[in-house]
């Protein structure tokens, strides 16, 4: 018999029962990959993380990340939620105002910054992988059908439909109106086939408008190929969107761009994600994504061997 301590954390929110829920298994040592995948299916959240001893000398800890369908090499809300859980457990000791730790994930060792911000509490910011802009998709008919909209509702004449990555290949899809993004009802089997055809880790559908005055982008993220039809707050895609928008000059020529994305309200999980991008003459070279988190559950899982 093995007992595992688990926290459930809501990420990219400052109140319980909003944001993106995450299960954090605080000690994953000794679990096989098959057991981790089975636990992620049991938790049935968009992601479950397993905290392990680092294998890289520069890392403070290692995290493996699983959706109900597969392991992910990197993800945003699991990185932030895991750091939040480790702070609560006393496994990350905070300095006076800003503490930096380094997490090991499959794409490498990435910094996490934990800061006490007046009026917001503990804000956790992760540096993502090297930003890369990929292929542009010009024939959007199949994508439009998968999303359940007409081809003309995709604003590909204003911004490209393009793959962007800070660790995962995600498709950035601009629409023309906030109302159309909110009303999307994708055909998930078609969308799953589209993901597989272009080797995508999800589609981030967005508009450069928002309901929340603190945000400037409204977005929804779909990744049915990983067993997650819709994700309420997606840090990896938010970072990839930041790199894409900067590369396509959506924010002008400022060397450092920071903005907020609202996501998740359509599925009852409103979230707010902060994205910061540095670029050199339009080429993004540093992407950070941050937000707050709250713990909603402390529990224990019993496994029998």
Backbone as CSV, one residue per row, in Angstrom:
resi,resn,N_x,N_y,N_z,CA_x,CA_y,CA_z,C_x,C_y,C_z
1,UNK,0.842,-1.188,0.000,0.000,0.000,0.000,0.886,1.251,0.000
2,UNK,0.552,2.228,-0.835,1.300,3.485,-0.927,0.342,4.642,-0.815
3,UNK,0.651,5.584,0.042,-0.188,6.762,0.207,0.512,7.968,-0.441
4,UNK,-0.230,8.707,-1.233,0.301,9.877,-1.930,-0.440,11.116,-1.475
5,UNK,0.312,12.143,-1.074,-0.307,13.410,-0.715,-0.518,14.245,-1.975
6,UNK,-1.736,14.790,-2.103,-2.123,15.533,-3.299,-2.760,16.851,-2.888
7,UNK,-2.385,17.914,-3.567,-3.069,19.196,-3.451,-3.793,19.487,-4.759
8,UNK,-4.969,20.094,-4.665,-5.622,20.632,-5.855,-5.565,22.148,-5.771
9,UNK,-5.026,22.745,-6.823,-4.746,24.178,-6.851,-5.462,24.795,-8.043
10,UNK,-6.134,25.914,-7.827,-6.715,26.681,-8.926,-5.723,27.768,-9.337
11,UNK,-5.344,27.767,-10.599,-4.250,28.604,-11.110,-4.795,29.685,-12.042
12,UNK,-4.123,30.833,-12.036,-4.505,32.029,-12.793,-5.819,32.607,-12.276
13,UNK,-5.968,32.569,-10.965,-7.112,33.179,-10.313,-6.712,33.541,-8.889
14,UNK,-7.471,34.474,-8.282,-7.224,34.819,-6.881,-8.368,34.354,-5.987
15,UNK,-9.261,33.524,-6.547,-10.357,33.005,-5.726,-10.608,31.535,-6.065
16,UNK,-11.065,30.754,-5.075,-11.309,29.334,-5.328,-12.424,29.116,-6.347
17,UNK,-12.357,27.946,-6.997,-13.388,27.498,-7.936,-13.435,28.341,-9.207
18,UNK,-12.322,28.947,-9.549,-12.144,29.645,-10.815,-10.764,29.240,-11.346
19,UNK,-10.329,29.874,-12.420,-9.015,29.548,-12.962,-8.955,28.117,-13.469
20,UNK,-7.739,27.587,-13.543,-7.502,26.250,-14.089,-7.093,25.298,-12.972
21,UNK,-7.898,24.278,-12.661,-7.547,23.369,-11.574,-6.393,22.452,-11.954
22,UNK,-5.561,22.171,-10.966,-4.380,21.332,-11.145,-4.241,20.416,-9.942
23,UNK,-3.958,19.154,-10.179,-3.608,18.232,-9.097,-2.087,18.140,-9.008
24,UNK,-1.549,18.309,-7.799,-0.108,18.233,-7.571,0.165,17.046,-6.652
25,UNK,0.823,16.024,-7.168,1.268,14.900,-6.343,2.631,15.292,-5.781
26,UNK,2.676,15.484,-4.475,3.830,16.147,-3.859,5.084,15.293,-3.835
27,UNK,4.947,13.974,-3.924,6.122,13.101,-3.970,5.843,11.993,-4.975
28,UNK,6.368,12.175,-6.171,6.138,11.191,-7.226,7.192,10.113,-7.318
29,UNK,8.164,10.133,-6.404,9.246,9.152,-6.476,8.680,7.736,-6.364
30,UNK,9.210,6.854,-7.210,8.800,5.449,-7.160,7.616,5.118,-8.040
31,UNK,6.933,6.122,-8.562,5.809,5.857,-9.455,6.310,5.628,-10.878
32,UNK,5.733,4.657,-11.553,6.070,4.443,-12.955,5.312,5.443,-13.823
33,UNK,5.740,5.575,-15.061,5.031,6.459,-15.994,3.589,5.999,-16.179
34,UNK,3.379,4.680,-16.203,2.031,4.146,-16.361,1.159,4.504,-15.155
35,UNK,1.720,4.453,-13.959,0.962,4.838,-12.765,0.647,6.333,-12.777
36,UNK,1.622,7.142,-13.188,1.360,8.590,-13.274,0.225,8.870,-14.248
37,UNK,0.244,8.204,-15.407,-0.820,8.416,-16.381,-2.174,7.974,-15.833
38,UNK,-2.193,6.861,-15.109,-3.449,6.376,-14.530,-3.979,7.336,-13.461
39,UNK,-3.074,7.915,-12.666,-3.489,8.892,-11.645,-4.047,10.144,-12.313
40,UNK,-3.407,10.581,-13.409,-3.918,11.748,-14.137,-5.316,11.473,-14.695
41,UNK,-5.549,10.261,-15.186,-6.901,9.915,-15.645,-7.884,9.936,-14.479
42,UNK,-7.444,9.423,-13.321,-8.305,9.402,-12.145,-8.654,10.822,-11.676
43,UNK,-7.671,11.717,-11.674,-7.932,13.093,-11.253,-8.821,13.812,-12.262
44,UNK,-8.652,13.470,-13.561,-9.514,13.965,-14.639,-9.539,15.486,-14.725
45,UNK,-8.405,16.111,-14.431,-8.228,17.546,-14.643,-7.415,17.743,-15.915
46,UNK,-7.304,18.985,-16.374,-6.540,19.191,-17.610,-5.099,18.741,-17.434
47,UNK,-4.536,18.903,-16.207,-3.191,18.384,-15.952,-3.020,17.978,-14.491
48,UNK,-2.135,16.998,-14.307,-1.688,16.555,-12.986,-0.167,16.543,-13.010
49,UNK,0.460,17.063,-11.957,1.930,17.084,-11.909,2.441,16.160,-10.816
50,UNK,3.674,15.699,-11.013,4.353,14.826,-10.069,5.704,15.457,-9.754
51,UNK,5.930,15.739,-8.476,7.165,16.390,-8.045,8.207,15.321,-7.758
52,UNK,9.391,15.510,-8.330,10.481,14.541,-8.228,11.777,15.249,-7.872
53,UNK,12.760,14.484,-7.443,14.100,15.032,-7.242,14.685,15.412,-8.598
54,UNK,15.414,16.520,-8.687,15.977,16.935,-9.980,17.066,15.988,-10.450
55,UNK,17.226,15.901,-11.759,18.353,15.164,-12.328,19.414,16.115,-12.879
56,UNK,19.083,17.403,-12.971,20.032,18.423,-13.427,20.553,19.189,-12.212
57,UNK,21.863,19.406,-12.118,22.412,20.048,-10.918,21.923,21.473,-10.697
58,UNK,21.508,22.160,-11.770,21.083,23.548,-11.625,19.611,23.659,-11.226
59,UNK,18.884,22.544,-11.173,17.456,22.578,-10.857,17.208,22.344,-9.375
60,UNK,16.140,22.967,-8.857,15.719,22.749,-7.470,14.792,21.548,-7.336
61,UNK,14.011,21.270,-8.363,13.114,20.121,-8.355,12.736,19.806,-9.796
62,UNK,12.171,18.620,-9.978,11.729,18.183,-11.305,10.225,17.982,-11.292
63,UNK,9.574,18.297,-12.406,8.131,18.122,-12.534,7.840,17.328,-13.806
64,UNK,7.006,16.287,-13.651,6.436,15.615,-14.817,4.960,15.980,-14.885
65,UNK,4.476,16.205,-16.105,3.156,16.781,-16.322,2.345,15.849,-17.217
66,UNK,1.144,15.488,-16.748,0.282,14.585,-17.505,-1.114,15.187,-17.668
67,UNK,-1.649,15.130,-18.886,-3.077,15.327,-19.102,-3.742,13.959,-18.903
68,UNK,-5.077,13.876,-18.969,-5.696,12.548,-18.899,-5.295,11.630,-20.046
69,UNK,-4.770,12.215,-21.134,-4.448,11.409,-22.304,-2.977,11.158,-22.567
70,UNK,-2.086,12.059,-22.088,-0.673,11.866,-22.402,0.202,12.758,-21.535
71,UNK,1.521,12.470,-21.566,2.484,13.310,-20.863,2.834,14.507,-21.728
72,UNK,3.005,15.674,-21.084,3.373,16.898,-21.775,4.808,17.277,-21.386
73,UNK,5.611,17.745,-22.339,6.998,18.092,-22.013,7.142,19.403,-21.244
74,UNK,6.073,20.187,-21.218,6.123,21.521,-20.625,4.709,22.049,-20.602
75,UNK,4.383,22.865,-19.605,3.069,23.524,-19.571,3.140,24.661,-18.562
76,UNK,2.249,25.641,-18.738,2.294,26.858,-17.924,1.602,26.735,-16.588
77,UNK,0.295,26.444,-16.599,-0.414,26.450,-15.318,0.078,25.351,-14.391
78,UNK,0.535,24.170,-14.886,1.131,23.197,-13.966,2.424,23.694,-13.315
79,UNK,3.214,24.463,-14.044,4.465,24.987,-13.471,4.170,25.975,-12.349
80,UNK,3.221,26.865,-12.587,2.883,27.880,-11.586,2.173,27.248,-10.393
81,UNK,1.222,26.337,-10.664,0.503,25.689,-9.573,1.390,24.804,-8.712
82,UNK,2.349,24.127,-9.327,3.268,23.290,-8.555,4.149,24.137,-7.651
83,UNK,4.650,25.241,-8.177,5.455,26.142,-7.343,4.636,26.668,-6.164
84,UNK,3.385,27.027,-6.415,2.492,27.492,-5.343,2.361,26.415,-4.265
85,UNK,2.131,25.177,-4.671,1.975,24.083,-3.712,3.248,23.856,-2.905
86,UNK,4.395,23.944,-3.558,5.668,23.710,-2.862,5.975,24.832,-1.870
87,UNK,5.562,26.054,-2.175,5.713,27.143,-1.210,4.863,26.845,0.025
88,UNK,3.620,26.451,-0.187,2.731,26.142,0.937,3.266,25.002,1.797
89,UNK,3.933,24.051,1.167,4.473,22.901,1.887,5.811,23.202,2.562
90,UNK,6.326,24.404,2.364,7.622,24.756,2.946,8.799,24.163,2.205
91,UNK,8.565,23.635,0.996,9.656,23.043,0.220,10.362,24.074,-0.650
92,UNK,9.767,25.251,-0.760,10.437,26.412,-1.341,10.432,27.489,-0.262
93,UNK,11.613,27.916,0.149,11.731,28.958,1.170,11.743,30.317,0.491
94,UNK,10.833,31.192,0.910,10.739,32.499,0.284,11.690,33.495,0.922
95,UNK,12.298,34.336,0.082,13.092,35.450,0.563,12.150,36.628,0.820
96,UNK,12.687,37.781,1.106,11.842,38.899,1.536,10.775,39.265,0.526
97,UNK,11.138,39.521,-0.719,10.141,39.947,-1.705,10.146,39.097,-2.954
98,UNK,11.313,38.742,-3.445,11.408,37.987,-4.694,12.308,36.774,-4.497
99,UNK,11.775,35.607,-4.842,12.525,34.361,-4.765,12.523,33.719,-6.143
100,UNK,13.676,33.255,-6.598,13.772,32.565,-7.878,14.217,31.123,-7.653
101,UNK,13.455,30.183,-8.211,13.844,28.773,-8.186,13.875,28.282,-9.627
102,UNK,14.427,27.095,-9.825,14.546,26.554,-11.175,13.919,25.167,-11.209
103,UNK,12.926,25.014,-12.092,12.253,23.726,-12.224,12.773,22.987,-13.454
104,UNK,12.919,21.705,-13.311,13.312,20.854,-14.431,12.060,20.240,-15.050
105,UNK,11.877,20.474,-16.345,10.816,19.827,-17.107,11.468,19.184,-18.329
106,UNK,10.673,18.515,-19.154,11.264,17.753,-20.254,11.980,18.625,-21.273
107,UNK,11.590,19.901,-21.415,12.260,20.759,-22.404,13.491,21.461,-21.830
108,UNK,13.774,21.275,-20.533,14.953,21.893,-19.939,14.689,22.404,-18.530
109,UNK,15.570,23.270,-18.057,15.455,23.860,-16.719,15.043,25.318,-16.877
110,UNK,13.899,25.668,-16.293,13.311,26.994,-16.494,13.131,27.709,-15.158
111,UNK,13.403,29.022,-15.115,13.252,29.775,-13.862,11.792,30.031,-13.519
112,UNK,11.526,30.038,-12.230,10.228,30.441,-11.670,10.503,31.556,-10.672
113,UNK,9.804,32.681,-10.817,9.948,33.812,-9.892,8.704,33.904,-9.017
114,UNK,8.908,34.022,-7.709,7.809,34.110,-6.749,7.943,35.447,-6.031
115,UNK,6.930,36.293,-6.197,7.022,37.667,-5.696,5.793,38.024,-4.878
116,UNK,6.019,38.707,-3.763,4.919,39.260,-2.986,4.580,40.630,-3.558
117,UNK,3.384,40.766,-4.109,2.966,42.004,-4.767,1.827,42.613,-3.963
118,UNK,1.975,43.858,-3.592,0.957,44.531,-2.792,-0.375,44.555,-3.552
119,UNK,-1.415,44.114,-2.864,-2.740,44.098,-3.454,-3.067,42.858,-4.249
120,UNK,-2.045,42.024,-4.557,-2.296,40.800,-5.333,-1.845,39.542,-4.606
121,UNK,-1.040,39.713,-3.560,-0.529,38.535,-2.855,0.657,37.937,-3.582
122,UNK,0.719,36.617,-3.602,1.862,35.910,-4.188,1.662,35.725,-5.693
123,UNK,2.506,36.380,-6.476,2.448,36.260,-7.933,3.611,35.374,-8.385
124,UNK,3.291,34.347,-9.144,4.301,33.395,-9.607,4.439,33.531,-11.118
125,UNK,5.674,33.729,-11.570,5.948,33.974,-12.984,6.967,32.968,-13.483
126,UNK,6.675,32.356,-14.603,7.608,31.382,-15.177,8.201,31.927,-16.468
127,UNK,9.496,31.677,-16.651,10.137,31.921,-17.946,9.904,30.693,-18.807
128,UNK,9.439,30.902,-20.018,9.125,29.781,-20.898,10.302,29.449,-21.804
129,UNK,10.109,28.428,-22.634,11.173,28.017,-23.542,11.420,29.055,-24.629
130,UNK,12.442,28.820,-25.419,12.804,29.754,-26.486,11.651,29.925,-27.467
131,UNK,11.178,31.167,-27.686,10.046,31.364,-28.608,10.445,31.086,-30.052
132,UNK,9.552,30.385,-30.747,9.777,30.067,-32.159,8.468,30.213,-32.909
133,UNK,8.497,30.945,-34.020,7.330,31.089,-34.887,7.446,30.074,-36.012
134,UNK,6.366,29.294,-36.200,6.379,28.235,-37.203,5.580,28.581,-38.436
135,UNK,5.077,27.555,-39.093,4.419,27.718,-40.390,3.108,28.472,-40.260
136,UNK,2.753,29.142,-41.333,1.470,29.830,-41.458,0.529,28.956,-42.274
137,UNK,-0.709,28.844,-41.831,-1.719,28.059,-42.546,-2.619,29.032,-43.303
138,UNK,-2.572,28.977,-44.619,-3.331,29.932,-45.442,-4.697,29.387,-45.854
139,UNK,-4.819,28.080,-46.021,-6.117,27.483,-46.338,-6.789,27.093,-45.028
140,UNK,-7.748,27.920,-44.592,-8.331,27.736,-43.260,-9.710,27.074,-43.307
141,UNK,-10.094,26.509,-44.455,-11.429,25.931,-44.573,-11.648,24.775,-43.587
142,UNK,-10.690,23.848,-43.514,-10.838,22.705,-42.607,-10.846,23.161,-41.152
143,UNK,-10.024,24.147,-40.838,-9.990,24.685,-39.474,-11.330,25.330,-39.131
144,UNK,-11.860,26.115,-40.045,-13.145,26.759,-39.793,-14.240,25.726,-39.552
145,UNK,-14.258,24.670,-40.354,-15.255,23.617,-40.156,-15.094,22.952,-38.800
146,UNK,-13.850,22.714,-38.387,-13.608,22.096,-37.083,-14.066,22.994,-35.944
147,UNK,-13.941,24.308,-36.125,-14.363,25.258,-35.092,-15.853,25.563,-35.165
148,UNK,-16.512,25.131,-36.227,-17.943,25.357,-36.369,-18.297,26.761,-36.818
149,UNK,-17.412,27.388,-37.592,-17.651,28.757,-38.055,-17.374,28.833,-39.554
150,UNK,-17.709,29.982,-40.155,-17.386,30.181,-41.565,-15.936,30.635,-41.703
151,UNK,-15.361,30.396,-42.858,-13.975,30.774,-43.112,-13.759,32.272,-42.930
152,UNK,-14.770,33.088,-43.295,-14.625,34.538,-43.203,-14.571,35.066,-41.793
153,UNK,-14.968,34.255,-40.803,-14.913,34.707,-39.413,-13.512,34.606,-38.822
154,UNK,-12.619,33.936,-39.524,-11.208,33.900,-39.124,-10.520,35.117,-39.746
155,UNK,-9.891,35.933,-38.909,-9.329,37.217,-39.359,-7.921,37.051,-39.911
156,UNK,-7.782,36.119,-40.869,-6.448,35.823,-41.405,-5.929,36.928,-42.310
157,UNK,-6.793,37.898,-42.676,-6.321,39.047,-43.437,-5.708,40.109,-42.528
158,UNK,-5.925,39.987,-41.207,-5.383,40.949,-40.248,-4.154,40.387,-39.518
159,UNK,-4.235,39.137,-39.112,-3.126,38.434,-38.473,-3.092,37.015,-39.026
160,UNK,-1.923,36.414,-39.157,-1.869,35.077,-39.743,-2.372,33.992,-38.793
161,UNK,-2.889,32.914,-39.374,-3.112,31.675,-38.620,-1.771,30.958,-38.624
162,UNK,-1.127,30.917,-37.473,0.283,30.532,-37.451,0.617,29.695,-36.218
163,UNK,1.517,28.756,-36.399,2.022,27.961,-35.276,3.046,28.796,-34.521
164,UNK,2.923,28.795,-33.202,3.879,29.491,-32.334,4.214,28.571,-31.175
165,UNK,5.440,28.662,-30.677,5.875,27.760,-29.616,6.798,28.446,-28.627
166,UNK,6.579,28.175,-27.347,7.587,28.427,-26.315,7.895,27.100,-25.613
167,UNK,7.709,26.021,-26.340,7.916,24.667,-25.817,6.943,23.671,-26.396
168,UNK,5.797,24.158,-26.905,4.782,23.321,-27.535,4.304,24.008,-28.813
169,UNK,4.044,23.225,-29.858,3.565,23.794,-31.120,2.056,24.017,-31.044
170,UNK,1.666,25.275,-30.883,0.253,25.614,-30.729,-0.160,26.584,-31.826
171,UNK,-1.384,26.416,-32.313,-1.843,27.219,-33.435,-2.589,28.448,-32.932
172,UNK,-2.149,29.624,-33.371,-2.786,30.882,-33.025,-3.831,31.215,-34.093
173,UNK,-5.074,31.399,-33.642,-6.191,31.579,-34.581,-6.940,32.868,-34.231
174,UNK,-6.740,33.960,-35.008,-7.452,35.219,-34.725,-8.875,35.191,-35.287
175,UNK,-9.858,35.623,-34.470,-11.227,35.798,-34.954,-11.570,37.288,-34.981
176,UNK,-12.724,37.611,-35.571,-13.070,39.013,-35.795,-13.808,39.653,-34.626
177,UNK,-14.461,38.856,-33.763,-15.261,39.480,-32.712,-15.214,38.680,-31.423
178,UNK,-15.377,39.404,-30.327,-15.454,38.794,-29.009,-16.650,37.853,-28.923
179,UNK,-17.761,38.262,-29.505,-18.979,37.454,-29.452,-18.786,36.120,-30.167
180,UNK,-18.055,36.130,-31.270,-17.857,34.879,-32.019,-16.938,33.926,-31.270
181,UNK,-15.914,34.457,-30.630,-15.043,33.600,-29.820,-15.857,32.974,-28.691
182,UNK,-16.686,33.784,-28.031,-17.471,33.295,-26.898,-18.470,32.223,-27.312
183,UNK,-18.983,32.302,-28.548,-20.034,31.384,-29.000,-19.501,30.114,-29.654
184,UNK,-18.188,29.939,-29.738,-17.627,28.776,-30.426,-18.144,27.466,-29.839
185,UNK,-18.469,26.536,-30.723,-18.857,25.178,-30.325,-18.167,24.213,-31.288
186,UNK,-16.892,23.916,-31.058,-16.120,23.135,-32.026,-16.642,21.700,-32.188
187,UNK,-16.334,21.146,-33.344,-16.488,19.716,-33.590,-15.162,19.078,-33.163
188,UNK,-15.152,18.461,-31.980,-13.870,18.044,-31.398,-13.213,16.894,-32.156
189,UNK,-14.006,16.047,-32.801,-13.390,14.986,-33.605,-12.682,15.582,-34.819
190,UNK,-13.315,16.542,-35.467,-12.655,17.231,-36.589,-11.411,17.978,-36.115
191,UNK,-11.539,18.625,-34.949,-10.409,19.404,-34.438,-9.259,18.486,-34.047
192,UNK,-9.579,17.346,-33.478,-8.538,16.365,-33.131,-7.792,15.921,-34.394
193,UNK,-8.532,15.653,-35.457,-7.897,15.251,-36.718,-7.027,16.377,-37.270
194,UNK,-7.495,17.625,-37.140,-6.719,18.775,-37.604,-5.424,18.900,-36.801
195,UNK,-5.502,18.743,-35.472,-4.303,18.783,-34.630,-3.280,17.753,-35.088
196,UNK,-3.745,16.539,-35.319,-2.829,15.458,-35.704,-2.224,15.702,-37.077
197,UNK,-3.021,16.264,-37.974,-2.528,16.534,-39.337,-1.363,17.514,-39.322
198,UNK,-1.445,18.532,-38.464,-0.406,19.561,-38.429,0.528,19.419,-37.214
199,UNK,0.417,18.293,-36.490,1.283,18.015,-35.332,1.214,19.145,-34.300
200,UNK,-0.022,19.481,-33.917,-0.263,20.596,-33.012,-0.508,20.119,-31.592
201,UNK,-0.119,20.963,-30.634,-0.487,20.781,-29.231,-1.575,21.793,-28.877
202,UNK,-2.651,21.784,-29.645,-3.795,22.626,-29.341,-3.921,23.857,-30.223
203,UNK,-5.130,24.457,-30.172,-5.448,25.669,-30.918,-5.883,26.753,-29.945
204,UNK,-5.261,27.929,-30.042,-5.589,29.074,-29.194,-6.345,30.066,-30.056
205,UNK,-7.651,30.157,-29.842,-8.512,31.032,-30.622,-8.708,32.316,-29.820
206,UNK,-8.476,33.471,-30.454,-8.429,34.714,-29.686,-8.961,35.888,-30.472
207,UNK,-9.213,36.976,-29.740,-9.540,38.264,-30.335,-8.866,39.333,-29.487
208,UNK,-8.442,40.420,-30.125,-7.753,41.499,-29.400,-8.754,42.453,-28.758
209,UNK,-9.669,41.879,-28.002,-10.665,42.609,-27.217,-10.932,41.775,-25.972
210,UNK,-11.501,42.399,-24.937,-11.776,41.666,-23.710,-12.935,42.297,-22.959
211,UNK,-13.569,41.494,-22.117,-14.639,41.990,-21.250,-14.080,42.630,-19.990
212,UNK,-13.005,42.036,-19.454,-12.363,42.544,-18.245,-11.507,43.762,-18.612
213,UNK,-11.703,44.886,-17.939,-10.890,46.069,-18.278,-9.394,45.876,-18.026
214,UNK,-9.037,44.882,-17.228,-7.616,44.626,-16.972,-6.971,43.814,-18.097
215,UNK,-7.765,43.287,-19.010,-7.249,42.434,-20.079,-7.369,43.119,-21.432
216,UNK,-6.540,42.687,-22.368,-6.615,43.221,-23.733,-6.820,42.114,-24.761
217,UNK,-6.868,40.858,-24.323,-7.094,39.718,-25.217,-8.094,38.777,-24.551
218,UNK,-9.010,38.244,-25.357,-9.913,37.189,-24.909,-9.567,35.937,-25.711
219,UNK,-9.410,34.793,-25.031,-8.941,33.595,-25.726,-9.639,32.343,-25.193
220,UNK,-9.669,31.331,-26.056,-10.106,29.990,-25.672,-9.115,28.995,-26.244
221,UNK,-8.880,27.905,-25.495,-7.870,26.923,-25.917,-8.498,25.544,-25.986
222,UNK,-8.301,24.878,-27.130,-8.854,23.552,-27.364,-7.714,22.578,-27.678
223,UNK,-7.695,21.433,-26.986,-6.684,20.413,-27.256,-7.297,19.023,-27.071
224,UNK,-8.281,18.678,-27.898,-8.956,17.392,-27.732,-8.045,16.181,-27.924
225,UNK,-6.953,16.334,-28.676,-6.047,15.202,-28.884,-5.366,14.759,-27.598
226,UNK,-5.334,15.627,-26.586,-4.733,15.281,-25.292,-5.790,14.914,-24.258
227,UNK,-7.045,14.766,-24.694,-8.106,14.436,-23.763,-8.656,15.633,-23.023
228,UNK,-8.356,16.851,-23.510,-8.837,18.091,-22.873,-9.578,18.901,-23.938
229,UNK,-10.905,18.728,-24.059,-11.617,19.484,-25.096,-11.389,20.985,-24.988
230,UNK,-11.576,21.549,-23.783,-11.295,22.978,-23.582,-10.605,23.179,-22.250
231,UNK,-9.552,23.981,-22.284,-8.752,24.284,-21.101,-9.114,25.689,-20.618
232,UNK,-9.345,25.886,-19.304,-9.800,27.199,-18.845,-8.727,28.275,-18.736
233,UNK,-7.450,27.889,-18.661,-6.362,28.887,-18.597,-5.089,28.187,-19.014
234,UNK,-4.443,28.681,-20.064,-3.361,27.924,-20.695,-2.100,28.767,-20.754
235,UNK,-1.203,28.562,-19.796,0.003,29.372,-19.721,0.915,29.201,-20.914
236,UNK,1.084,27.958,-21.388,1.966,27.734,-22.536,1.441,28.457,-23.769
237,UNK,0.127,28.362,-24.012,-0.449,29.024,-25.190,-0.437,30.537,-25.038
238,UNK,-0.620,31.032,-23.802,-0.549,32.478,-23.570,0.834,33.009,-23.928
239,UNK,1.874,32.287,-23.531,3.230,32.692,-23.884,3.478,32.630,-25.378
240,UNK,2.988,31.562,-26.016,3.134,31.431,-27.468,2.384,32.543,-28.186
241,UNK,1.204,32.929,-27.652,0.457,34.043,-28.236,1.237,35.347,-28.102
242,UNK,1.857,35.564,-26.942,2.659,36.765,-26.754,3.775,36.867,-27.772
243,UNK,4.489,35.755,-27.991,5.568,35.749,-28.989,5.016,36.033,-30.385
244,UNK,3.907,35.413,-30.708,3.260,35.591,-32.022,2.811,37.038,-32.239
245,UNK,2.168,37.635,-31.228,1.683,39.010,-31.382,2.828,39.996,-31.531
246,UNK,3.900,39.786,-30.773,5.067,40.662,-30.889,5.713,40.498,-32.266
247,UNK,5.870,39.256,-32.705,6.494,39.019,-34.012,5.671,39.621,-35.143
248,UNK,4.348,39.689,-34.951,3.474,40.250,-35.981,3.124,41.711,-35.721
249,UNK,3.890,42.358,-34.823,3.816,43.800,-34.573,2.441,44.270,-34.092
250,UNK,1.748,43.419,-33.357,0.426,43.805,-32.856,0.503,44.882,-31.783
251,UNK,1.664,45.018,-31.124,1.824,45.996,-30.053,2.837,47.074,-30.409
252,UNK,3.108,47.264,-31.672,4.067,48.297,-32.054,5.492,47.827,-31.867
253,UNK,6.388,48.762,-31.602,7.821,48.437,-31.586,8.455,48.477,-30.201
254,UNK,7.666,48.605,-29.140,8.244,48.626,-27.787,9.047,47.359,-27.540
255,UNK,10.246,47.498,-26.952,11.121,46.342,-26.748,10.570,45.376,-25.710
256,UNK,9.789,45.886,-24.759,9.214,45.042,-23.715,7.701,45.258,-23.708
257,UNK,6.960,44.190,-23.907,5.501,44.253,-23.993,4.915,43.413,-22.868
258,UNK,3.914,43.963,-22.184,3.218,43.214,-21.136,1.720,43.423,-21.287
259,UNK,0.944,42.340,-21.184,-0.507,42.439,-21.334,-1.165,41.268,-20.615
260,UNK,-2.484,41.375,-20.415,-3.251,40.329,-19.754,-4.211,39.663,-20.725
261,UNK,-4.398,38.359,-20.535,-5.346,37.567,-21.317,-6.439,37.064,-20.379
262,UNK,-7.704,37.218,-20.793,-8.798,36.584,-20.064,-9.178,35.301,-20.808
263,UNK,-9.482,34.269,-20.025,-9.795,32.968,-20.608,-10.676,32.204,-19.620
264,UNK,-11.479,31.294,-20.120,-12.180,30.351,-19.258,-13.596,30.703,-18.857
265,UNK,-14.057,31.922,-19.140,-15.388,32.315,-18.671,-16.490,31.484,-19.321
266,UNK,-16.256,31.025,-20.548,-17.289,30.238,-21.247,-17.555,28.898,-20.571
267,UNK,-16.609,28.398,-19.802,-16.814,27.115,-19.117,-16.846,27.308,-17.602
268,UNK,-17.174,28.534,-17.181,-17.379,28.797,-15.766,-16.122,28.861,-14.929
269,UNK,-14.954,29.088,-15.562,-13.678,29.144,-14.839,-12.916,30.399,-15.257
270,UNK,-13.400,31.590,-14.936,-12.717,32.813,-15.373,-11.280,32.885,-14.859
271,UNK,-10.387,33.285,-15.744,-8.950,33.283,-15.450,-8.315,34.544,-16.016
272,UNK,-7.193,34.940,-15.404,-6.434,36.093,-15.888,-4.955,35.734,-15.910
273,UNK,-4.357,35.870,-17.086,-2.971,35.469,-17.317,-2.171,36.690,-17.746
274,UNK,-1.037,36.934,-17.091,-0.150,38.038,-17.466,0.992,37.514,-18.333
275,UNK,1.209,38.162,-19.464,2.264,37.772,-20.409,3.220,38.939,-20.591
276,UNK,4.514,38.656,-20.532,5.544,39.663,-20.791,6.494,39.115,-21.852
277,UNK,6.762,39.918,-22.874,7.630,39.484,-23.978,8.682,40.548,-24.237
278,UNK,9.928,40.117,-24.298,11.011,40.993,-24.758,11.379,40.580,-26.174
279,UNK,11.665,41.563,-27.010,12.063,41.225,-28.373,13.183,42.147,-28.844
280,UNK,13.887,41.683,-29.855,14.947,42.451,-30.492,14.541,42.667,-31.943
281,UNK,14.089,43.872,-32.249,13.653,44.244,-33.598,12.604,43.270,-34.157
282,UNK,11.622,42.990,-33.325,10.512,42.149,-33.750,10.718,40.663,-33.590
283,UNK,11.886,40.265,-33.133,12.162,38.839,-32.914,12.069,38.566,-31.411
284,UNK,11.016,37.880,-30.945,10.882,37.637,-29.507,11.987,36.721,-29.001
285,UNK,12.603,37.101,-27.871,13.690,36.286,-27.336,13.499,35.899,-25.871
286,UNK,12.473,36.437,-25.217,12.206,36.069,-23.831,10.710,36.211,-23.570
287,UNK,10.095,35.136,-23.060,8.666,35.131,-22.772,8.447,34.681,-21.336
288,UNK,7.665,35.471,-20.580,7.299,35.113,-19.214,5.780,35.138,-19.087
289,UNK,5.274,34.219,-18.283,3.833,34.137,-18.028,3.623,34.001,-16.531
290,UNK,2.679,34.785,-15.986,2.496,34.752,-14.542,1.059,34.927,-14.113
291,UNK,0.862,34.686,-12.806,-0.450,34.861,-12.217,-0.458,34.377,-10.781
292,UNK,-1.636,34.340,-10.203,-1.803,33.911,-8.821,-2.493,32.548,-8.793
293,UNK,-2.482,31.922,-7.611,-3.094,30.603,-7.445,-3.623,30.457,-6.030
294,UNK,-4.609,29.580,-5.864,-5.168,29.288,-4.547,-5.340,27.777,-4.411
295,UNK,-5.105,27.269,-3.205,-5.316,25.851,-2.933,-6.755,25.623,-2.488
296,UNK,-7.394,24.612,-3.079,-8.790,24.330,-2.733,-8.973,22.967,-2.074
297,UNK,-7.945,22.130,-2.111,-8.112,20.787,-1.555,-6.761,20.227,-1.146
298,UNK,-6.718,19.616,0.026,-5.565,18.827,0.472,-6.061,17.415,0.708
299,UNK,-5.434,16.435,0.089,-5.942,15.077,0.214,-4.856,14.022,0.142
300,UNK,-5.320,12.788,0.131,-4.411,11.637,0.102,-5.005,10.570,-0.785
301,UNK,-4.174,10.000,-1.632,-4.588,8.896,-2.497,-3.878,7.623,-2.048
302,UNK,-4.614,6.534,-1.990,-4.035,5.237,-1.597,-3.951,4.329,-2.805
303,UNK,-2.744,3.830,-3.075,-2.521,2.865,-4.154,-2.188,1.511,-3.548
304,UNK,-2.699,0.472,-4.159,-2.376,-0.895,-3.720,-1.512,-1.552,-4.786
305,UNK,-0.447,-2.157,-4.336,0.478,-2.823,-5.269,0.417,-4.326,-5.046
